[in-house]
Amino acid sequence: MSDNNDFRRRTLVKGIAAASLLPLLGSNLIACSDSRDLVPEPAGVAAQFNHGVASGDPLADRVILWTRVTPDEEGFVDVEWEVASDEDFTDIVRSGAGVTDAAVDFTVKVDVDGLAPGTSYFYRFRVIDRVSPVALTRTAPAGAAASAVFAVVSCSNYPTGFFNVYREVALQEVDAVLHLGDYIYEYAPDGYASSNAEALDRVVTPATEIVTLSDYRARYAQYRTDPDLQAAHAAHPFIVVWDDHEIANDTWREGAENHDPDSEGEFSERLASAIQAWYEWLPVRPPANEQEIIYRLLPYGDLLDLVMLDTRVIGRDQQFVYPDFVTGGVIDVAATRAAVSDSRRTLLGETQLTWLKDKLTSSNARWQVLGQQVLMGRYDLPSPVLQALEPSIAGDDPLAEGVAAVLAAVAAKNKPPAERTPEEQALLDSAIPYNLDAWDGYGFERDEVLEFVAQLDKRMIVLAGDTHNSWASQLRTTSGQVAGVEFATSSVTSPGLELVLGADAAAFFAPLMTTLVDDLVYADFNNRGYLTVRFEPETVTAEWRYVSAIDSRDYVLNEEAFHQRIVNHSDLVLS
């Protein structure tokens, strides 16, 4: 099965009709067995393990194991797997075998059960006499848990630079890696952030924008040959959600900014292909039903409930862009505010929102953690700042205009309200959302979630990616009640605001943003890196770590850029 009519008959008619995909998304899952009677008559097709191994979606008694084999010839490949308590495999605790073939791009998944909670295990695969690399995974704890540590990553564009961030993550002691999307990018070799790709020998394949199932499979295959990405997967279980670039830029449920139906076909077919490849190539447990195609809950004992969401595809209405609100060459502030606060707009969709509320209500863990794609915090900026940065209406020197607007707004913000001039107050009163592609563009639903959490008196920590920049924000209801904290990670390679502003201006703007945005505590617009979040019963500690370079495999951790923020369970106030 590939890009043929058989597959097309199963594609989506409008958005995601998940039931039509369910038979495909678990088709590379082989049986879990502890039998030592593996395959009585092997098919004899040998294979290489060119794409490494991986594990994911850990629960207290089970974990997904993954590999992809590259066969020496076409046909069915019999694959054995083993899980052991020791690296030498003298104590094998689970084992089994199954078959893979071209229908699932020779990928293999095993949902290994019968494991002990909070325990590290070694695993490997075998095809005839060829053995995969040995890798390490870990189950989630059960009952009382003293701590849990996650590395949080996002946005790894292969042609932009080396995956040094993944190499660093591989070296860390964490319970799991949360990948919050943009695991791959869909662009052609001359696309986004690819100017240095040829010099780095990181030109993407295939040599076109990826649209078909075979295209997406080929792009994943290239990414998964990267040694640093393989190392991170081999060191830790991953918990993954998609964002837009696993499909196409600025995806929503019925389309994407980077999709042209006239030249690229029905978006529903592209979406189905992207989702199938995503499930084939990543260590994600197949969905149990047509509702929970990506969103899911993973408990970590009594310490936290990790709630993974889809804020990108399943329920999302089409995002606004600022040219939608330009009148007479300026942004219409009132129209912008009215549009983004429309009660009919949804980011999650009714089904997922109901599911989220149910999981939050029933959670008895110390912390409720949302792992999702886009910023939830309120990032309102004076409209002249955003206008200067919007290409369709920016002036001749947008950076100078933006700097002037920011400095004027900061000066006004630093004055007591009684001392501000009418012009200064008007500037501050013109604030509108910075990022219409994030929760800011779906304000009514964001406020509904925050109000719900505040009324439940839960301890919510939100984790985000997407922007390629680092953020830490207090989450409050419209009345100012504390509802949670948000930590957002930088990117693995994708450029942040330094690409738009320049490195000096980006460094200049970041601390000023914490003045202009009331709930923003920390921002970094220049560095590539990752986030670690340590959960303990009384505190959550977030630490941003950055690499010094992505254009060379020689790098160091940029210790001068390290930043740490702490949240206390008693008050949820970010310090």
C-alpha positions as CSV (number, residue, x, y, z in Angstrom):
1,M,0.0,0.0,0.0
2,S,1.4,3.4,-1.0
3,D,0.1,6.4,-2.9
4,N,-2.5,4.3,-4.8
5,N,-6.2,4.2,-5.2
6,D,-6.6,1.7,-2.4
7,F,-5.1,4.3,0.0
8,R,-7.1,7.2,-1.5
9,R,-10.4,5.4,-0.8
10,R,-9.5,5.6,2.9
11,T,-8.5,9.2,3.0
12,L,-10.3,12.0,4.8
13,V,-13.3,13.7,3.2
14,K,-13.2,16.8,5.4
15,G,-10.7,17.5,8.1
16,I,-9.9,14.3,10.0
17,A,-12.5,11.5,9.8
18,A,-10.4,9.4,12.1
19,A,-12.4,6.2,11.7
20,S,-11.1,5.9,8.1
21,L,-7.5,6.1,9.3
22,L,-7.7,3.8,12.3
23,P,-7.0,0.5,10.3
24,L,-3.8,2.2,9.0
25,L,-2.4,3.7,12.1
26,G,-1.9,0.5,14.0
27,S,-0.9,-1.7,11.1
28,N,2.8,-1.7,12.0
29,L,2.1,-2.9,15.5
30,I,3.2,-6.5,16.0
31,A,2.0,-8.8,18.7
32,C,3.5,-8.6,22.2
33,S,4.5,-12.0,23.6
34,D,6.9,-13.4,26.1
35,S,7.2,-16.6,24.1
36,R,10.7,-17.7,23.1
37,D,9.2,-19.5,20.2
38,L,9.7,-16.6,17.8
39,V,9.1,-17.3,14.1
40,P,9.2,-21.0,13.2
41,E,10.1,-20.5,9.6
42,P,11.8,-17.2,8.9
43,A,11.2,-15.7,5.5
44,G,15.0,-15.2,5.0
45,V,14.9,-11.6,4.0
46,A,17.9,-9.9,5.7
47,A,17.7,-6.2,6.7
48,Q,19.8,-3.4,8.1
49,F,18.8,-1.1,11.0
50,N,19.7,2.2,9.2
51,H,17.3,4.4,11.1
52,G,18.0,3.3,14.7
53,V,15.5,2.4,17.3
54,A,13.2,4.3,19.6
55,S,10.7,4.0,22.4
56,G,7.7,6.1,23.5
57,D,4.5,6.7,25.3
58,P,5.6,5.1,28.6
59,L,2.9,3.9,31.0
60,A,3.5,2.2,34.4
61,D,3.4,-1.3,32.9
62,R,4.2,-0.8,29.2
63,V,6.1,1.2,26.6
64,I,6.1,1.3,22.8
65,L,9.2,0.1,21.0
66,W,10.0,1.1,17.4
67,T,12.4,0.4,14.6
68,R,12.5,0.5,10.9
69,V,14.4,-2.1,8.8
70,T,15.9,-1.6,5.4
71,P,15.6,-5.0,3.6
72,D,18.2,-6.4,1.3
73,E,15.4,-7.3,-1.1
74,E,11.6,-6.9,-1.4
75,G,9.3,-9.1,0.7
76,F,8.2,-9.7,4.2
77,V,10.7,-9.3,7.0
78,D,10.5,-11.2,10.2
79,V,11.7,-9.1,13.2
80,E,12.5,-10.3,16.6
81,W,12.6,-8.1,19.7
82,E,13.9,-8.4,23.3
83,V,13.6,-6.4,26.5
84,A,16.1,-7.0,29.3
85,S,16.9,-5.6,32.7
86,D,20.6,-5.5,31.8
87,E,22.6,-4.2,28.9
88,D,24.1,-7.6,28.2
89,F,20.7,-9.2,27.9
90,T,21.4,-12.0,30.4
91,D,18.0,-11.3,32.0
92,I,15.4,-11.1,29.2
93,V,12.1,-10.1,30.7
94,R,10.0,-9.9,27.5
95,S,10.5,-11.0,23.9
96,G,8.6,-11.7,20.7
97,A,8.5,-11.4,17.0
98,G,6.4,-10.1,14.1
99,V,6.4,-9.3,10.4
100,T,6.8,-6.0,8.5
101,D,6.7,-5.1,4.9
102,A,6.4,-2.2,2.4
103,A,2.8,-1.6,3.3
104,V,4.0,0.1,6.5
105,D,7.3,1.2,5.0
106,F,9.1,-1.6,6.9
107,T,8.5,0.1,10.3
108,V,7.8,-2.0,13.4
109,K,6.1,-1.2,16.7
110,V,5.6,-3.3,19.8
111,D,3.5,-2.3,22.8
112,V,5.5,-4.2,25.4
113,D,3.4,-4.9,28.5
114,G,4.1,-6.7,31.8
115,L,6.8,-4.3,32.8
116,A,7.5,-2.9,36.3
117,P,6.7,0.7,37.0
118,G,9.4,3.4,37.2
119,T,12.0,1.0,35.8
120,S,14.7,1.3,33.1
121,Y,15.0,-1.5,30.5
122,F,17.3,-2.2,27.6
123,Y,15.8,-3.3,24.3
124,R,16.9,-4.4,20.8
125,F,15.6,-5.9,17.6
126,R,17.0,-8.7,15.4
127,V,16.6,-9.8,11.7
128,I,18.2,-13.1,11.1
129,D,21.8,-12.5,12.3
130,R,21.7,-8.7,12.2
131,V,21.1,-7.0,15.5
132,S,19.9,-3.4,16.1
133,P,21.7,-0.9,18.4
134,V,20.9,-1.5,22.0
135,A,18.8,1.3,23.5
136,L,17.4,2.3,26.9
137,T,13.8,3.1,27.8
138,R,11.9,3.7,31.1
139,T,8.4,3.1,32.3
140,A,6.4,5.7,34.2
141,P,6.1,5.4,38.0
142,A,3.0,4.2,39.8
143,G,1.8,5.4,43.2
144,A,4.0,7.8,45.1
145,A,6.6,9.5,42.9
146,A,9.3,11.7,44.3
147,S,10.2,13.4,41.0
148,A,9.9,13.3,37.3
149,V,12.1,15.2,34.8
150,F,11.4,15.8,31.2
151,A,13.4,17.3,28.3
152,V,11.2,19.5,26.1
153,V,12.1,20.0,22.4
154,S,10.5,21.4,19.3
155,C,11.1,22.5,15.8
156,S,14.0,20.6,14.2
157,N,14.6,21.7,10.6
158,Y,17.2,19.4,9.1
159,P,18.7,21.8,6.5
160,T,19.1,24.7,9.0
161,G,21.9,23.1,11.0
162,F,23.1,20.2,13.0
163,F,21.0,18.5,15.7
164,N,23.4,19.4,18.5
165,V,20.4,20.0,20.8
166,Y,19.4,16.3,20.4
167,R,23.0,15.3,21.2
168,E,22.8,17.2,24.5
169,V,19.4,15.8,25.3
170,A,20.8,12.3,24.8
171,L,23.4,13.0,27.5
172,Q,20.9,14.2,30.1
173,E,19.2,12.1,32.8
174,V,15.5,12.5,32.2
175,D,12.5,10.3,32.4
176,A,11.3,11.1,28.9
177,V,11.6,13.6,26.1
178,L,8.5,15.6,25.2
179,H,8.6,16.6,21.5
180,L,6.0,19.3,20.9
181,G,6.0,19.2,17.2
182,D,7.7,20.2,13.9
183,Y,9.7,17.0,14.1
184,I,10.2,17.3,10.3
185,Y,9.6,20.2,7.9
186,E,7.8,19.8,4.6
187,Y,9.6,22.3,2.4
188,A,11.6,21.8,-0.8
189,P,15.4,22.0,-0.7
190,D,15.2,25.8,-1.4
191,G,12.6,26.3,1.2
192,Y,12.5,27.8,4.7
193,A,15.9,28.3,6.5
194,S,17.8,26.3,4.0
195,S,20.5,28.8,2.8
196,N,23.3,26.9,4.5
197,A,22.1,23.4,3.7
198,E,24.5,22.6,0.9
199,A,27.5,23.8,2.8
200,L,26.5,21.6,5.7
201,D,25.6,18.6,3.5
202,R,22.1,18.7,4.8
203,V,20.0,19.3,1.7
204,V,16.6,17.6,2.2
205,T,15.2,14.7,0.2
206,P,13.1,14.2,-1.8
207,A,14.1,17.2,-3.9
208,T,10.5,18.7,-3.8
209,E,8.1,19.8,-1.2
210,I,6.6,16.7,0.4
211,V,2.9,16.0,-0.4
212,T,2.4,12.3,-1.0
213,L,2.7,9.4,1.4
214,S,6.0,8.3,-0.2
215,D,7.3,11.9,0.1
216,Y,6.6,12.0,3.8
217,R,8.1,8.6,4.4
218,A,11.3,9.6,2.5
219,R,11.6,12.8,4.6
220,Y,11.3,10.9,7.9
221,A,13.8,8.4,6.6
222,Q,16.3,11.2,6.0
223,Y,15.8,12.8,9.4
224,R,16.1,9.4,11.1
225,T,19.6,8.8,9.7
226,D,20.9,11.7,11.7
227,P,23.2,10.3,14.4
228,D,22.2,12.9,17.1
229,L,18.5,12.3,16.7
230,Q,19.2,8.5,16.8
231,A,21.2,9.0,20.0
232,A,18.4,10.9,21.7
233,H,15.8,8.3,20.8
234,A,18.1,5.5,22.0
235,A,18.7,7.2,25.3
236,H,15.1,8.1,26.3
237,P,11.5,7.3,25.6
238,F,9.8,10.1,23.5
239,I,6.3,11.5,24.0
240,V,5.3,13.2,20.8
241,V,2.6,15.4,19.3
242,W,2.6,16.9,15.8
243,D,2.5,20.6,14.9
244,D,2.0,22.1,11.4
245,H,5.2,21.2,9.6
246,E,4.6,17.5,9.9
247,I,1.8,18.3,7.4
248,A,2.2,21.9,6.0
249,N,2.9,25.3,7.3
250,D,0.0,26.9,9.3
251,T,-2.2,23.8,9.1
252,W,-5.8,23.9,10.3
253,R,-8.5,21.2,10.1
254,E,-9.4,21.9,6.4
255,G,-6.3,23.4,4.9
256,A,-2.9,25.1,5.4
257,E,-1.1,28.2,4.3
258,N,1.4,26.1,2.5
259,H,-1.1,23.9,0.5
260,D,-2.4,24.8,-3.0
261,P,-5.3,22.5,-3.9
262,D,-4.9,23.4,-7.6
263,S,-1.4,22.0,-7.8
264,E,-1.1,19.7,-4.8
265,G,-4.5,18.0,-4.7
266,E,-7.1,17.7,-2.0
267,F,-5.8,18.8,1.4
268,S,-7.6,15.8,3.0
269,E,-5.4,13.4,1.0
270,R,-2.2,15.2,2.0
271,L,-3.3,15.3,5.6
272,A,-4.1,11.5,5.6
273,S,-0.7,10.8,4.1
274,A,1.1,12.9,6.6
275,I,-0.7,11.3,9.6
276,Q,0.0,7.8,8.4
277,A,3.7,8.5,7.9
278,W,3.8,10.2,11.4
279,Y,2.3,7.1,13.0
280,E,4.6,4.8,11.1
281,W,7.8,6.6,11.9
282,L,7.3,7.7,15.5
283,P,7.1,5.6,18.7
284,V,3.5,6.6,19.3
285,R,0.8,4.2,20.6
286,P,-1.9,3.7,18.0
287,P,-5.1,5.5,19.0
288,A,-7.7,3.4,20.9
289,N,-10.6,5.0,19.1
290,E,-11.4,7.5,16.5
291,Q,-11.7,10.4,19.0
292,E,-8.2,10.2,20.6
293,I,-6.2,10.1,17.4
294,I,-3.4,12.1,19.0
295,Y,-4.5,13.6,22.3
296,R,-3.9,11.3,25.3
297,L,-3.1,11.1,29.0
298,L,0.0,9.6,30.5
299,P,0.0,9.4,34.3
300,Y,3.3,9.7,36.3
301,G,2.2,8.2,39.5
302,D,0.5,10.5,42.0
303,L,2.9,13.3,41.0
304,L,1.5,14.5,37.6
305,D,-0.9,13.7,34.8
306,L,0.6,14.5,31.5
307,V,-2.2,15.6,29.1
308,M,-1.0,15.7,25.5
309,L,-3.2,17.8,23.2
310,D,-3.7,18.6,19.5
311,T,-3.9,22.4,19.2
312,R,-3.0,22.3,15.5
313,V,-5.3,20.1,13.4
314,I,-8.3,18.2,14.8
315,G,-10.5,21.1,16.0
316,R,-8.7,24.2,14.8
317,D,-10.6,26.9,12.9
318,Q,-8.5,28.7,10.3
319,Q,-6.1,31.2,11.9
320,F,-6.4,34.9,11.3
321,V,-3.5,37.0,9.8
322,Y,-3.0,40.7,10.4
323,P,-3.7,41.7,6.8
324,D,-7.3,40.5,7.5
325,F,-7.7,43.5,9.8
326,V,-5.9,46.3,7.9
327,T,-8.1,49.3,7.2
328,G,-6.6,52.4,5.5
329,G,-3.0,51.1,5.9
330,V,-3.3,50.5,9.7
331,I,-4.4,47.6,11.8
332,D,-8.0,47.9,13.1
333,V,-7.6,47.3,16.8
334,A,-11.3,46.9,17.6
335,A,-11.9,44.5,14.7
336,T,-8.9,42.4,15.7
337,R,-10.1,42.1,19.3
338,A,-13.6,41.2,18.3
339,A,-12.5,38.5,15.9
340,V,-10.1,36.7,18.2
341,S,-12.6,36.8,21.1
342,D,-15.5,35.3,19.0
343,S,-17.1,32.6,21.1
344,R,-17.7,30.5,18.0
345,R,-13.9,30.1,17.3
346,T,-12.2,26.9,18.5
347,L,-8.7,25.6,18.7
348,L,-9.4,22.3,20.3
349,G,-12.8,21.4,18.9
350,E,-15.8,20.6,21.1
351,T,-14.9,16.9,21.5
352,Q,-11.3,17.5,22.6
353,L,-12.3,20.4,24.9
354,T,-14.8,18.1,26.6
355,W,-12.2,15.4,26.9
356,L,-9.7,17.9,28.4
357,K,-12.2,19.1,31.0
358,D,-13.0,15.6,32.0
359,K,-9.3,14.6,32.4
360,L,-8.6,17.8,34.4
361,T,-11.7,17.2,36.6
362,S,-10.8,13.6,37.4
363,S,-7.1,14.2,37.9
364,N,-5.9,13.7,41.5
365,A,-2.2,14.2,40.8
366,R,-0.2,17.0,42.4
367,W,0.3,18.7,39.0
368,Q,-1.7,18.8,35.8
369,V,0.6,19.2,32.8
370,L,-0.5,20.1,29.3
371,G,1.9,19.1,26.6
372,Q,0.8,21.0,23.4
373,Q,2.1,23.0,20.5
374,V,1.4,26.7,20.7
375,L,1.7,29.5,23.3
376,M,-1.3,29.8,25.7
377,G,-0.2,33.0,27.5
378,R,-1.5,36.5,26.7
379,Y,1.1,38.3,24.6
380,D,-0.5,41.6,23.8
381,L,1.6,44.3,22.2
382,P,0.8,47.9,21.1
383,S,-0.5,47.8,17.6
384,P,2.3,50.1,16.2
385,V,4.8,47.4,17.2
386,L,3.0,44.7,15.3
387,Q,2.2,46.9,12.4
388,A,6.0,47.7,11.9
389,L,6.6,43.9,11.8
390,E,3.8,43.0,9.3
391,P,5.3,43.0,5.8
392,S,2.1,43.9,4.1
393,I,1.8,47.2,5.9
394,A,5.3,47.9,7.2
395,G,7.1,51.2,6.3
396,D,10.4,51.7,4.5
397,D,12.4,51.0,7.7
398,P,10.3,48.5,9.7
399,L,13.0,47.7,12.3
400,A,13.5,51.4,13.1
401,E,9.8,51.9,13.4
402,G,9.4,48.8,15.6
403,V,12.2,49.9,17.9
404,A,10.7,53.4,18.2
405,A,7.3,51.9,19.0
406,V,8.7,49.5,21.6
407,L,10.8,52.2,23.3
408,A,7.8,54.6,23.4
409,A,5.6,51.8,24.9
410,V,8.2,50.8,27.5
411,A,8.6,54.4,28.5
412,A,4.8,54.8,28.9
413,K,4.5,51.5,30.8
414,N,7.2,52.5,33.3
415,K,5.2,55.6,34.2
416,P,2.4,55.6,36.8
417,P,-0.9,55.8,34.9
418,A,-1.6,59.3,36.3
419,E,1.6,60.6,34.8
420,R,1.1,59.3,31.2
421,T,0.1,61.6,28.5
422,P,-3.1,60.8,26.5
423,E,-0.9,59.7,23.6
424,E,1.1,57.4,25.8
425,Q,-2.1,55.8,27.3
426,A,-3.6,55.4,23.9
427,L,-0.4,53.6,22.7
428,L,-0.7,51.1,25.6
429,D,-4.5,50.8,25.1
430,S,-3.9,49.7,21.5
431,A,-2.5,46.4,22.6
432,I,-3.5,43.4,20.5
433,P,-2.4,39.7,20.3
434,Y,1.2,39.2,19.1
435,N,0.6,35.7,17.7
436,L,-2.7,35.0,16.0
437,D,-1.6,31.4,15.2
438,A,-1.4,30.6,19.0
439,W,-4.1,30.6,21.7
440,D,-4.1,34.4,21.4
441,G,-6.0,34.0,18.2
442,Y,-8.6,31.9,20.0
443,G,-9.1,34.0,23.1
444,F,-12.6,32.9,24.1
445,E,-11.6,29.2,24.3
446,R,-8.3,30.0,26.0
447,D,-10.2,32.0,28.7
448,E,-12.8,29.1,29.0
449,V,-9.9,26.7,29.8
450,L,-8.2,29.0,32.2
451,E,-11.5,29.8,34.1
452,F,-12.3,26.1,34.3
453,V,-8.8,25.2,35.7
454,A,-9.0,28.1,38.2
455,Q,-12.4,27.0,39.5
456,L,-11.1,23.4,39.9
457,D,-8.2,24.8,41.9
458,K,-5.8,22.6,39.9
459,R,-2.0,23.1,39.6
460,M,-1.6,23.5,35.8
461,I,1.7,23.7,34.0
462,V,1.5,24.3,30.2
463,L,4.4,23.3,28.0
464,A,4.7,24.8,24.4
465,G,6.9,24.9,21.4
466,D,6.3,26.3,17.9
467,T,7.8,29.8,18.1
468,H,11.5,28.9,18.1
469,N,11.9,31.2,21.1
470,S,11.9,30.7,24.8
471,W,9.1,32.0,27.1
472,A,7.9,31.8,30.7
473,S,4.6,33.3,31.6
474,Q,2.0,33.4,34.3
475,L,-1.4,32.2,33.2
476,R,-4.3,34.2,34.6
477,T,-8.1,34.4,34.0
478,T,-9.6,37.6,32.6
479,S,-10.2,38.6,36.2
480,G,-6.6,38.2,37.1
481,Q,-6.8,34.9,39.1
482,V,-3.8,32.7,38.8
483,A,-4.7,29.6,36.7
484,G,-1.3,28.2,35.9
485,V,2.2,28.7,34.4
486,E,3.5,28.3,30.9
487,F,7.0,27.2,29.9
488,A,7.9,27.3,26.2
489,T,11.0,25.8,24.6
490,S,13.3,27.2,22.0
491,S,14.0,25.2,18.8
492,V,16.4,22.5,17.9
493,T,17.5,24.3,14.8
494,S,14.7,26.5,13.4
495,P,15.6,30.3,13.6
496,G,13.8,32.5,16.1
497,L,13.1,36.2,16.0
498,E,16.8,36.9,15.3
499,L,16.0,35.9,11.7
500,V,13.5,38.7,11.5
501,L,15.1,41.3,13.7
502,G,18.8,40.5,13.6
503,A,20.7,39.1,16.6
504,D,21.4,42.5,18.2
505,A,17.8,43.7,17.9
506,A,16.5,40.3,19.2
507,A,18.7,40.5,22.2
508,F,17.5,44.1,22.8
509,F,13.8,43.3,22.5
510,A,13.7,40.2,24.7
511,P,14.0,41.9,28.1
512,L,11.7,44.8,26.9
513,M,9.0,42.2,26.2
514,T,8.9,41.3,29.9
515,T,8.1,44.9,30.6
516,L,5.4,45.3,27.9
517,V,3.6,41.9,28.5
518,D,2.3,41.9,32.1
519,D,2.4,38.1,32.6
520,L,5.7,37.4,30.8
521,V,8.6,36.6,33.2
522,Y,11.3,35.4,30.8
523,A,12.0,35.6,27.0
524,D,14.9,34.7,24.8
525,F,14.9,35.3,21.1
526,N,18.4,34.4,20.0
527,N,19.3,30.9,21.2
528,R,18.7,27.3,20.0
529,G,18.2,24.8,22.7
530,Y,15.9,22.8,24.9
531,L,14.0,23.0,28.2
532,T,14.2,20.7,31.2
533,V,11.3,20.6,33.6
534,R,11.6,18.9,37.0
535,F,8.5,18.1,38.9
536,E,8.6,17.5,42.6
537,P,5.6,17.4,45.0
538,E,6.1,21.0,46.1
539,T,7.9,22.7,43.2
540,V,8.4,22.7,39.5
541,T,11.7,23.9,38.2
542,A,12.3,24.9,34.5
543,E,15.7,25.4,33.0
544,W,16.5,26.6,29.5
545,R,19.7,25.3,28.0
546,Y,21.3,26.5,24.8
547,V,24.0,25.3,22.4
548,S,26.6,27.7,21.2
549,A,26.3,26.7,17.5
550,I,24.2,24.6,15.0
551,D,26.4,25.3,12.0
552,S,29.1,23.1,13.3
553,R,29.3,19.8,15.2
554,D,31.7,21.6,17.5
555,Y,29.7,23.4,20.2
556,V,29.5,23.9,23.9
557,L,26.6,24.6,26.2
558,N,26.1,28.3,26.4
559,E,26.2,28.6,30.2
560,E,25.9,32.3,30.2
561,A,22.5,32.0,28.6
562,F,21.1,29.4,31.1
563,H,17.9,30.5,32.8
564,Q,15.9,28.9,35.5
565,R,12.4,29.5,36.9
566,I,10.6,28.0,39.9
567,V,6.9,27.5,40.7
568,N,5.6,26.6,44.1
569,H,2.7,24.3,44.5
570,S,1.1,26.4,47.2
571,D,0.6,29.6,45.1
572,L,1.5,28.7,41.5
573,V,3.3,32.0,41.2
574,L,6.2,32.0,38.8
575,S,9.4,33.4,40.1
